[in-house]
Amino acid sequence: MTNIAIIFSVAWILIVMSGVLVDLTEGRFDTTVSDNRRARKVKTQLRVMRKVITVVIVVVAVLSALTSFSQGRSIATSVLASAGVLGLVIGIAGQSTIGNLIAGVQIAFSDALRIDDVVVVNGEWGTIEEITLTYVVVAIWDQRRLVLPVSYFVTTPFENWTRSSSQILGTVMLFCDYTVPVEEVRRELLDFVETNSLWDHRAASLQVVDATEHSVQLRALVSAATSSQAWDLRCAVREHLVAHLRDHHPSALPRTRIEVPTTPPISGTDDPQ
């Protein structure tokens, strides 16, 4: 019993030391800076490694404890002798779990997904809050949590808006009448973003991207440092341009024209008076 206590004590100490080492290493990488791609990558890998190390230490400790007494050695020998059969049975019964474990390690070290990445999954926009060996937690913008198996991100396409950079382009679509002064609206957009702190000075333009039998479609393109800032900037640009058209060019807003034909009076008819 003393040997077993010593084995599990050493295992506990190793788990605590590995956790402290991971925490100290994470502290060297600041994820609050604007360009935190490498810091988030290291943070993700360290957290996955911490879980893998813990599992390995626990398994080794249990096996060591079993081999510390005669009956345990018999059990360990029997387990090792039947490892092939057990491996086959476990592999068939737990394909999903084993697949998630492998996918978790693959995700962590392939740099396809990191903590705080901005993603679109199943039509939901959010950030990666947690990555484990079996599941990933996505924090949705409205404070919901979407929990998905790790294998989902290996087998299913998803959008990662911060894969190489957090910078992003945003679009604002406006439907206007054919009389809209495009050049004036373009100047108004440029003047507005110049005074807006959310704009990162990379891109700002306005183009007519479509024309139908009823209206023309304007697209304002703006850039921002992060996706959340891009969203706020898009809303601000939309509100400003709509207000500008409403106040200065109300006739440029979408209109429905109806032409009513006038029927000329029929000659020779009696005057009802």
N, C-alpha and C positions, 0 to 999 in steps of 0.2 A: 504493500500500500504506500510505503514511503517513496518508492521509486515512481509510482504513478503520480503521487502528489508533486514530486520534483519535476516530472515531465510536463504536467499541465501548468505548473508555475512558470517553467521556462517558456512554454508556448505562449502563456499570457503576457509575459515580459516582452517576448519578441513581437507580439501583436501590438502592444502599447508603443514599443520603440519604433516600429515601422510607421505607426500612425503619427507619432511625434515628428519623425523624419519627413513624412509627407507634408505635414502642416508647415514645418519650417521651410521646406522647398517651395510650397505654394506661396508663402509670405514674401518670397523674393520676386514674385511676378505680380505686378499691379494690373488688375483688370479694369480699373476706373479711368485709365487714360483713354484718349480717343482711338489710338492705334493699338488695340489690345489683342490682336489676332493670335500672336505667338503665346501670350500669357494664357488665353483661353484654351489653346491647344494643349499646353503643358498641364494646365489645371485638370482638363478632362482625362488626360493619360494618367496622371498621378492618382486620381480618384478610382479609376478602373484598376490600376496596379495595386492599390491598397486593398481592394476587395479580393483580387486574385491571390495576393500574398496571404491574406487572412485565411482563405479557404485552404491553401496549400499547408500552412502551419497547423491548422486544425486537423487535417487529414494525416499529416506526418505524426502529430502528437498522439492521435488515436491509435495508429499502427504501432508506434513505439510503446504505448501503454499495453497493448495486447501482447506484444512480444516480451514483456518484462516478467511474465510468470508462465508456468508450463501450460496451463489450460489455454491461456491466451495465445501462446505460440501455436498450439494445435488449431485454434480457431483461425489465426492468421494464415497458417499453412493451408488450411482447407479453403479459405477465401482466395488465396493466390492460385491454388490448384484449379479452382473453378472460375478463375477470372475471365477466361475466354467465354464460357457459357454465360456468366453474369453480364459480361460486356455486351454480348449479343442481345440478351433479353432486355437489358437496360437501354441499349441503343434503339431497339424497336419500340419499347414502351415510352421512352422519353425523347423521341426525335425532336419534338418542339423545344423542350427545355435545353437539350444539348445544342440545338441549332441557335437558340438565343444566346447561350454562353459563348459560343464561337463568334456569333455576330457582334456581341458586346466588345470582345477584344478587337475584332476587325474594325469596328466603328472608331474605337479609341485611337488606334494606331494608323488608320488610313487617312485621318484628318478630314473625313467626309462630314463629320458632325462634332460640334464642340459645345461646351457649356456657354450659355448666353447667345448662341447663334439665333438669328431671326429666321424663322421658317414658315412655310405655308404647307399644312398637312391636312388632308381631307377637307380642303376649302377653308380651314381655320388658320388665322394669322396669330403667331405667338413666338415665344422664345424658349429655348431649351433650358429647363430648370434643373433637371437631374438626369444623369446617365448611369445606369447600373448594368450588371452583367445580364439581366433578363428583361428589363423594361426601360423606357425613356419617358420622362414627364415633360410635357409641353405646357407652359403657362400661357393660356389664351389671353388676349388683350382685355377681355371683360372679367378677368380674375377666375375663370374656370380652369380646370386642369384636364388635359387630354393625356391619358396613359396608354402607351402603345408598346407592343413587344419590340425588342431591339431588332429582331429579324425583319420587321416592317421596313426599316430604313435601309436594309440591304436588298430587299426584293421589290420594293415599290418606289416609283419615282416621287420625289418631293422637291419643293423649292427651298433653297438655302440662300437667303438674301445677303448673308455676310460670309460667304465661302472664302472669298479672297480679299474683300474690303467691305467696310460698313457703308461706304458711299453709295448713293442710289439716285436714280432719276424718277421724278414724279410727273404725272400728266393731269391736266385739267381740261375737260371737254365742255365746249359751249355750243349750243344751237342758237343761231342768229338768223335774222332776216337778210335777204340779199343786199339790203341797203347798209349793212354794217360797215363802218369805216375801219377796215382791217389795219391799215398803217397806224391809225391813232390808237387802236386797242393794243397793238404791238408796242408802241412807245409807252403806253400806260403800264403795261406789264413790266417792261425794263425799268421804268422809274420806280415802280413799287418794290421790286425785289432788291434794288440797290439800297433801299432803306430798311430792308427786313433782315434781322440778324440770323434768321434760319437759313438763308441762302448761303451756299458755300462758294459762290462766284465761279462755278465750273460751267454751267449751262443754263441758258434762259432764252427761249424763242417762242414764237407764235406763228402757226401756219394754218391755212385752210386745208383740211385733210379730206373733206367730203362735201358734196353738193347734191342735194336731192331736189325734187320738184317743189318742196315746201320751204326748205331752209338750207343754210350752209353750216358746216361744222368746223369750229375752230379748236385747235389743240395747243394749249400752253404747256411747254416743257420746261421744268425747273429741276434743279439739283440740290441735294442736301447731304450733310455729313452722315446722317443715320436715317433709318427708316421711320422712326417716330417723328423726327424733325421734318422729314419729307411729307408725312401725313399732315402735320400742322401747317406746313407751308402751302400745300395744295389747297387746304381749306381756306387759308387766308387769301390766296390768289383768286380762288373761285368767288369768295364773298366780295372782294374788291372789284373785280371785273364786272360782276353782275350789278353791283351798286353804280359803277361808272356808266354802264350802258343805260341803266334805269334813269339816272339823273341827267345825263347829257344826250343820250340818243335813244329815247324810248321807242322810236319807230324801228330801231335795229333789233329789237327783241322779236322772237318768233311770232308771226301773225298768220291768220288764215284769211285769205282773200275770197270774197264772194262777189261775182259780177251778176247784177240783176238787170236783165235786158228791159228796155222801155218799149212798150208797144205804141206805135203812132196811132192817133185817132183815125177812125174809118171815115172817109169823106162821104158826105150825103146823108149822114145820120141826123135825126131830129134833135134839136136842143131840148134836153129834159126840162129846162126851165120854160 
